[in-house]
Amino acid sequence: MATQQQFIDFLSEIEPSGSTKAVCSSAHRTLRTKLAEHPTYRTIHKETYLSGSYARETALRPRVSDGTLRRPDVDIIVVTNYTQYDQPSNVITTLRRAVKQLGYAEIESNRRSICVSLGSVEMDVVPVIANPWHPGAWLIADKSEERWLETNPMGHNEWARAVNKRANGNFKPLVKLLKWWRRENLPHLRRPKGFIIEAMVAELMDYRENSYEELFAKLLERITTEYHWLAATGQVPHLADPSVEGNNVFSRVKPEEFKRFYDMAADHAQRVRRAQRETDPEKALLLWQRVFGDRFRKSTPKPGGLLRTAAATGGGLGLTFPAKAVVPPNKPPGFA
């Protein structure tokens, strides 16, 4: 078996480093402030806030692919004063043009956003509007379908905080463990990932458990038992979006993608239990490294262990995010 301290150390190892956080913080603050001050776009721009895994504190350290460190992704939501009658492709084009005028050179237009690439970070900038039919909800521009679709990124941020509180701070660490496990064992699988993983963990985790080892073991077993029939019959789960009524977070996952994910989870559910039963610490470590990779290491006593435990249990990256949207050029909160 592994110790709680090993998992605490491992969680510290797989989260973004201080330098990565600093780079992301500087990049998103600069872009958000410049966009708010743009000579013409400021008449469209209302406010901005962070979304995605950095905002929900479930981000991992950047991936290394073929010996190259990939840039971290930061998601920025831009609340605009467009209406549902504005053409989504024009909305995306106008945003791209404005950001290009700010001096950013490498900008790609995507289906629902623009991607701004810098040397050490990528930022997905997503324009949204208030949903006129549902107060407090939002619409996102989809240029492929030329229509506005329901979304609620701020709702996802608030949902993650609420789930983590309900789980006594264990939700976010467990999400990171499953995300890292997926990265190590299914590196080329496109989906499920990201928010789908978060929704799955929230649905299946044991909210009474505090041991990270047991939380992860039980999660893989729940995936195996709850989704057995779906995987066997070539189907994918239907899991309700916690913030967008009627939306299924698994809607874009292909059956063959889910089957690969499921089969790996079922196999590793048994492997994890073998690691737990192993009484030899060295042999147990080898089994855990077959699950998480070689960043999972022996436990090394460190000063201030109780503080480290409390920080890890909190599930965050040591960062505080705003509960409400921020209007630059006031100093935008987000990354420390």
C-alpha positions as CSV (number, residue, x, y, z in Angstrom):
1,M,0.0,0.0,0.0
2,A,1.0,3.7,-0.3
3,T,0.9,6.3,2.4
4,Q,-1.2,9.5,2.4
5,Q,2.1,11.4,2.4
6,Q,3.1,9.8,-0.8
7,F,-0.1,11.0,-2.5
8,I,0.3,14.5,-1.0
9,D,3.8,14.6,-2.4
10,F,2.6,13.3,-5.8
11,L,-0.2,15.9,-6.0
12,S,2.4,18.6,-5.3
13,E,4.6,17.1,-8.1
14,I,1.9,17.0,-10.8
15,E,0.4,20.5,-10.3
16,P,1.8,23.5,-12.3
17,S,5.0,24.9,-10.9
18,G,5.3,28.4,-9.4
19,S,7.0,29.6,-12.6
20,T,4.2,28.2,-14.8
21,K,1.6,29.9,-12.7
22,A,3.5,33.2,-12.8
23,V,3.8,33.1,-16.6
24,C,0.1,32.3,-17.0
25,S,-0.8,35.0,-14.6
26,S,1.2,37.7,-16.4
27,A,-0.1,36.6,-19.8
28,H,-3.8,36.6,-19.1
29,R,-3.7,39.8,-17.0
30,T,-1.9,41.6,-19.8
31,L,-4.3,40.4,-22.6
32,R,-7.4,41.1,-20.5
33,T,-6.3,44.6,-19.7
34,K,-5.3,45.4,-23.2
35,L,-8.6,44.1,-24.6
36,A,-10.6,46.3,-22.2
37,E,-8.6,49.3,-23.3
38,H,-8.7,48.5,-27.1
39,P,-9.8,51.7,-29.0
40,T,-12.8,50.1,-30.6
41,Y,-13.3,46.7,-29.0
42,R,-13.8,48.3,-25.6
43,T,-17.3,49.4,-26.8
44,I,-18.1,45.6,-27.3
45,H,-16.2,44.3,-24.2
46,K,-18.1,44.3,-20.9
47,E,-15.9,42.2,-18.6
48,T,-13.7,39.1,-18.5
49,Y,-13.0,36.2,-16.2
50,L,-11.0,33.0,-16.1
51,S,-12.5,29.6,-16.9
52,G,-11.3,26.1,-17.5
53,S,-9.0,24.0,-15.3
54,Y,-6.9,26.9,-14.0
55,A,-10.0,28.7,-12.7
56,R,-11.4,25.5,-11.2
57,E,-7.9,24.6,-9.8
58,T,-7.7,21.2,-11.5
59,A,-4.9,22.0,-13.9
60,L,-1.8,19.7,-14.2
61,R,1.8,20.6,-14.9
62,P,2.3,21.0,-18.6
63,R,2.8,17.8,-20.7
64,V,6.1,16.8,-22.1
65,S,5.6,15.4,-25.7
66,D,8.5,14.0,-27.7
67,G,11.0,15.7,-25.3
68,T,9.2,19.1,-25.7
69,L,7.4,20.9,-23.0
70,R,3.9,21.8,-24.2
71,R,2.5,25.2,-23.4
72,P,-0.1,25.4,-20.6
73,D,-3.7,26.4,-21.7
74,V,-5.5,29.3,-20.0
75,D,-9.2,30.0,-20.8
76,I,-10.5,33.6,-20.8
77,I,-14.2,34.4,-21.1
78,V,-15.0,37.7,-22.7
79,V,-18.5,38.9,-21.9
80,T,-19.7,41.1,-24.8
81,N,-22.7,43.3,-25.6
82,Y,-23.5,41.4,-28.8
83,T,-27.0,39.9,-29.1
84,Q,-28.3,36.6,-30.4
85,Y,-28.9,38.3,-33.7
86,D,-25.2,38.9,-34.4
87,Q,-23.5,36.3,-36.6
88,P,-21.2,34.1,-34.7
89,S,-18.5,34.0,-37.4
90,N,-18.4,37.8,-37.4
91,V,-18.1,37.8,-33.6
92,I,-15.1,35.5,-33.7
93,T,-13.5,37.4,-36.6
94,T,-13.9,40.8,-34.8
95,L,-12.3,39.4,-31.7
96,R,-9.4,38.0,-33.6
97,R,-8.9,41.3,-35.4
98,A,-8.9,43.3,-32.2
99,V,-6.4,41.0,-30.5
100,K,-4.1,41.1,-33.5
101,Q,-4.2,44.9,-33.4
102,L,-3.0,44.6,-29.8
103,G,0.3,43.2,-31.1
104,Y,-0.3,39.5,-30.8
105,A,1.0,37.7,-33.8
106,E,0.1,34.0,-33.5
107,I,-3.7,33.8,-33.4
108,E,-5.8,31.0,-34.6
109,S,-9.6,31.1,-35.0
110,N,-11.4,28.1,-33.6
111,R,-15.0,27.0,-33.7
112,R,-16.0,29.0,-30.6
113,S,-12.9,30.9,-29.6
114,I,-9.6,32.3,-30.7
115,C,-6.3,30.8,-29.5
116,V,-3.5,33.3,-28.8
117,S,-0.1,31.5,-28.6
118,L,2.9,33.0,-26.9
119,G,6.2,31.4,-26.3
120,S,5.3,29.8,-23.0
121,V,1.5,29.8,-22.8
122,E,-1.7,29.5,-25.0
123,M,-4.8,31.4,-24.2
124,D,-8.3,30.5,-25.5
125,V,-10.3,33.6,-25.6
126,V,-14.0,32.9,-25.7
127,P,-16.7,35.6,-26.5
128,V,-20.1,35.1,-24.8
129,I,-23.4,37.0,-24.4
130,A,-26.1,37.0,-21.8
131,N,-28.8,34.5,-22.5
132,P,-32.0,36.7,-23.1
133,W,-34.3,33.7,-22.4
134,H,-32.6,32.5,-19.1
135,P,-31.3,35.3,-16.8
136,G,-28.0,34.4,-15.3
137,A,-27.1,32.0,-18.1
138,W,-25.0,32.6,-21.2
139,L,-24.7,31.9,-24.9
140,I,-21.5,31.1,-26.8
141,A,-20.9,31.9,-30.5
142,D,-20.4,28.7,-32.7
143,K,-19.1,29.8,-36.1
144,S,-19.3,26.3,-37.5
145,E,-23.1,26.1,-37.0
146,E,-23.6,29.9,-37.2
147,R,-25.7,29.9,-34.0
148,W,-25.5,30.7,-30.4
149,L,-25.4,27.8,-28.0
150,E,-26.1,27.6,-24.2
151,T,-23.0,27.7,-21.9
152,N,-22.2,28.6,-18.3
153,P,-18.5,28.7,-17.6
154,M,-19.0,30.8,-14.4
155,G,-21.5,28.3,-13.3
156,H,-18.9,25.5,-13.8
157,N,-16.5,27.4,-11.6
158,E,-19.0,27.8,-8.8
159,W,-20.1,24.2,-9.2
160,A,-16.5,23.0,-8.7
161,R,-16.1,25.0,-5.6
162,A,-19.4,23.7,-4.1
163,V,-18.5,20.0,-5.0
164,N,-15.0,20.4,-3.4
165,K,-16.6,21.8,-0.3
166,R,-19.0,18.9,-0.1
167,A,-16.1,16.5,-0.5
168,N,-14.2,18.1,2.3
169,G,-11.6,19.4,-0.1
170,N,-11.0,16.0,-1.8
171,F,-12.7,16.6,-5.1
172,K,-10.0,18.6,-6.8
173,P,-7.1,16.4,-5.7
174,L,-9.1,13.3,-7.0
175,V,-9.7,15.0,-10.3
176,K,-6.0,15.7,-10.7
177,L,-5.2,12.1,-9.9
178,L,-7.6,10.8,-12.5
179,K,-6.4,13.4,-15.1
180,W,-2.8,12.4,-14.5
181,W,-3.6,8.7,-14.7
182,R,-5.4,9.3,-18.0
183,R,-2.4,11.3,-19.4
184,E,0.1,8.6,-18.4
185,N,-1.9,5.6,-19.7
186,L,-4.0,7.0,-22.6
187,P,-1.8,9.8,-24.0
188,H,-3.3,9.7,-27.5
189,L,-7.0,9.4,-26.5
190,R,-8.8,12.6,-27.4
191,R,-11.8,12.2,-25.0
192,P,-13.0,12.0,-22.3
193,K,-10.9,14.7,-20.7
194,G,-11.1,18.0,-19.0
195,F,-14.5,18.9,-17.7
196,I,-15.9,15.5,-18.6
197,I,-13.4,14.0,-16.1
198,E,-14.5,16.5,-13.4
199,A,-18.2,15.7,-13.9
200,M,-17.4,12.0,-13.8
201,V,-15.5,12.3,-10.5
202,A,-18.2,14.4,-8.9
203,E,-20.8,11.7,-9.9
204,L,-18.8,8.7,-8.8
205,M,-16.5,9.6,-5.9
206,D,-17.0,8.6,-2.3
207,Y,-17.7,11.8,-0.5
208,R,-17.1,10.2,3.0
209,E,-13.6,9.0,2.2
210,N,-10.4,11.0,3.0
211,S,-7.6,8.6,2.0
212,Y,-6.4,9.6,-1.4
213,E,-5.3,6.0,-2.1
214,E,-8.8,4.6,-1.3
215,L,-10.5,7.5,-3.1
216,F,-8.7,6.6,-6.3
217,A,-9.3,2.9,-5.9
218,K,-13.0,3.3,-5.3
219,L,-13.3,5.7,-8.2
220,L,-11.9,3.2,-10.7
221,E,-14.1,0.5,-9.3
222,R,-17.2,2.7,-9.6
223,I,-16.3,3.5,-13.2
224,T,-16.0,-0.2,-13.8
225,T,-19.3,-1.2,-12.2
226,E,-21.5,1.8,-13.2
227,Y,-20.5,1.8,-16.8
228,H,-20.0,-1.9,-17.5
229,W,-23.1,-2.4,-19.5
230,L,-22.6,0.8,-21.5
231,A,-19.1,-0.1,-22.5
232,A,-20.1,-3.7,-23.3
233,T,-22.9,-2.5,-25.7
234,G,-20.9,0.3,-27.4
235,Q,-22.6,3.2,-25.7
236,V,-21.4,6.2,-23.7
237,P,-22.8,7.5,-20.4
238,H,-25.3,10.3,-20.2
239,L,-24.1,12.7,-17.5
240,A,-26.0,16.0,-17.0
241,D,-24.0,19.2,-17.3
242,P,-24.3,20.7,-13.8
243,S,-24.7,24.2,-15.1
244,V,-26.5,23.9,-18.5
245,E,-29.9,22.3,-18.3
246,G,-30.4,19.5,-20.9
247,N,-26.7,19.3,-21.8
248,N,-24.8,15.9,-21.7
249,V,-21.1,16.4,-21.0
250,F,-20.4,13.1,-22.8
251,S,-22.2,14.2,-26.0
252,R,-19.0,14.5,-28.1
253,V,-17.3,11.3,-26.7
254,K,-17.3,8.5,-29.3
255,P,-18.2,5.0,-28.2
256,E,-14.7,3.7,-29.1
257,E,-13.1,6.4,-27.1
258,F,-15.1,5.6,-24.1
259,K,-14.5,1.9,-24.4
260,R,-10.7,2.5,-24.4
261,F,-11.0,4.6,-21.3
262,Y,-13.3,2.1,-19.6
263,D,-11.1,-0.9,-20.4
264,M,-8.0,0.9,-18.9
265,A,-9.9,1.9,-15.8
266,A,-11.2,-1.7,-15.3
267,D,-7.7,-3.1,-15.7
268,H,-6.1,-0.6,-13.3
269,A,-8.9,-1.0,-10.7
270,Q,-7.5,-4.4,-10.1
271,R,-3.9,-3.3,-10.3
272,V,-4.6,-0.6,-7.6
273,R,-6.1,-3.2,-5.3
274,R,-3.0,-5.4,-5.7
275,A,-0.8,-2.4,-4.9
276,Q,-2.9,-1.8,-1.7
277,R,-2.5,-5.5,-0.6
278,E,1.2,-5.5,-1.2
279,T,3.0,-5.4,2.2
280,D,6.5,-4.8,0.7
281,P,6.9,-1.0,0.2
282,E,9.3,-1.4,-2.7
283,K,7.0,-3.8,-4.6
284,A,4.0,-1.6,-3.8
285,L,5.8,1.4,-5.2
286,L,6.5,-0.4,-8.4
287,L,2.8,-1.3,-8.8
288,W,1.8,2.3,-8.1
289,Q,4.3,3.6,-10.7
290,R,2.7,1.3,-13.3
291,V,-0.5,3.3,-12.5
292,F,0.8,6.8,-12.2
293,G,4.3,6.8,-13.7
294,D,7.6,7.5,-12.2
295,R,6.6,10.8,-10.6
296,F,4.9,8.7,-7.9
297,R,7.8,8.2,-5.5
298,K,8.8,7.1,-2.0
299,S,7.5,9.3,0.8
300,T,10.2,11.6,2.3
301,P,9.5,13.2,5.6
302,K,9.5,17.0,5.3
303,P,9.2,19.8,7.9
304,G,5.8,21.3,8.3
305,G,4.1,18.0,7.2
306,L,0.8,19.0,8.8
307,L,0.6,22.2,6.8
308,R,1.5,20.4,3.6
309,T,-1.3,17.9,4.3
310,A,-3.8,20.7,4.9
311,A,-2.8,22.5,1.7
312,A,-3.1,19.3,-0.4
313,T,-6.4,18.3,1.1
314,G,-7.8,21.8,0.2
315,G,-7.4,20.7,-3.4
316,G,-6.1,24.0,-4.8
317,L,-3.0,25.2,-6.6
318,G,-2.3,27.8,-4.0
319,L,-4.3,30.3,-6.1
320,T,-7.4,32.4,-5.4
321,F,-9.9,33.1,-8.1
322,P,-12.6,35.8,-8.1
323,A,-16.2,34.7,-7.3
324,K,-17.4,37.4,-9.8
325,A,-16.3,38.6,-13.2
326,V,-13.6,41.2,-13.2
327,V,-13.6,44.4,-15.3
328,P,-10.1,45.4,-16.4
329,P,-8.1,47.7,-16.4
330,N,-8.5,47.2,-12.7
331,K,-5.9,44.6,-11.7
332,P,-7.6,41.3,-12.7
333,P,-7.4,38.7,-10.0
334,G,-6.7,35.1,-10.9
335,F,-3.3,33.7,-10.7
336,A,-1.2,34.7,-7.8
